[in-house]
Amino acid sequence: MDGQTIMLLVFVFIIAAFLGVELISKVPSQLHTPLMSGTNAISGITIVGAIAACAINVDNHVLGMILGGIAILFATINVIGGYFVTDRMLAMFKKKEDKKK
């Protein structure tokens, strides 16, 4: 990869980080948990991208495989955490059983 491509990728990463912080800071606190649990569950696409990045490792670089494995691990943790948060949030809205029975 040449220097221009790396600089472009770093630029896109920085812009995406600033945009993400700006968007999340505008979300009201009442909507934060449902919004984040939904987006974490949707981020399973990240797992597919990380697997594809590992599979496309053309020159079989060890560093690429390690970073790809770490990306798969973190994306999997993110998705599982999203499902746990969603399950916990939905449990708050279930009707409680009557204890007098």
Phi, psi and omega in degrees: 000135181275172184296325181293321179294318179296317179296322178295316179295320177296319178299314179297320179297315181295316178298318179296322179295313178297318179296318179298316178297318181295317180292316181293326180291341179272353182279129177297152185296332180292334182260355188296311182295312178297321181295314183289324179293323177293316181289329176293321178293322180289338184289012171300339176299329178298324179296316179298318178296320180292321177295318178296321179296322177292322182289330183272003181302088191298311185268009181053049176286137180294319180299320178297320179292320179295312180295322177296318177296320177295320178297318178296317179299310182294322178294322178294317177299319180297315181293314180298318177299322178298319178292321178295318179296318179296317179297318179294320180294317180292330178294334179292337184261359178285148177289138179276142180289147180285124185276354182279350182291000000 
